[in-house]
Amino acid sequence: MGIGSNLMVELEEQRIEEENFQNIIYEAAHYVLNEKMTRDEAYKTAKELHIERQDPSNYILTDEETGEIEYLDSNLDEPEFKKTSQIEAVAKELYEKYK
């Protein structure tokens, strides 16, 4: 692999890492507002759930074409919520605190 290839892989890894971090932050903001958790509890919970969701032993692939998965434990299901202005505000605070 050439230097350019390595750089492209590294940039893609950074993009995925940032996307995962953003997902954790928004989920934590949801927990703060809708589950009445403290910011620290919410971040810890969202991060732990994210790690568990990445473990292939915790899900099955239900559609190879779309990559859709189903978690074997319903506690790992990602919460559904709208990104309201309140969620955005809390997410911004969490981002600054945990980046």
SULNORMO-V399356 format. One record per residue. N is the residue number from 1. RES is the residue in one small letter. SS is DSSP state (2 for helix, 1 for strand, 0 for the rest). NEAR is the number of other ideal C-beta (glycine too) atoms within 8 Angstrom. Layout:
# SULNORMO-V399356
<<N RES SS NEAR> <N RES SS NEAR>>
This chain:
# SULNORMO-V399356
<<1 m 0 4> <2 g 0 5> <3 i 2 5> <4 g 2 6> <5 s 2 8> <6 n 2 9> <7 l 2 8> <8 m 2 8> <9 v 2 9> <10 e 2 8> <11 l 2 8> <12 e 2 8> <13 e 2 8> <14 q 2 8> <15 r 2 8> <16 i 2 8> <17 e 2 8> <18 e 2 8> <19 e 2 8> <20 n 2 9> <21 f 2 11> <22 q 2 9> <23 n 2 9> <24 i 2 12> <25 i 2 14> <26 y 2 11> <27 e 2 13> <28 a 2 17> <29 a 2 14> <30 h 2 13> <31 y 2 14> <32 v 2 14> <33 l 2 9> <34 n 2 8> <35 e 0 8> <36 k 0 4> <37 m 0 9> <38 t 0 6> <39 r 2 12> <40 d 2 6> <41 e 2 9> <42 a 2 16> <43 y 2 14> <44 k 2 8> <45 t 2 11> <46 a 2 13> <47 k 2 10> <48 e 2 8> <49 l 2 10> <50 h 2 12> <51 i 2 8> <52 e 2 9> <53 r 2 11> <54 q 2 6> <55 d 0 8> <56 p 2 5> <57 s 2 3> <58 n 2 10> <59 y 1 11> <60 i 1 6> <61 l 1 8> <62 t 1 6> <63 d 1 7> <64 e 0 5> <65 e 0 4> <66 t 0 5> <67 g 0 7> <68 e 1 7> <69 i 1 8> <70 e 1 7> <71 y 1 10> <72 l 0 7> <73 d 0 6> <74 s 2 5> <75 n 2 4> <76 l 2 12> <77 d 0 6> <78 e 0 6> <79 p 0 8> <80 e 0 3> <81 f 0 7> <82 k 0 4> <83 k 0 7> <84 t 0 6> <85 s 2 5> <86 q 2 7> <87 i 2 14> <88 e 2 10> <89 a 2 8> <90 v 2 13> <91 a 2 13> <92 k 2 8> <93 e 2 9> <94 l 2 15> <95 y 2 11> <96 e 2 7> <97 k 2 8> <98 y 2 8> <99 k 0 5>>
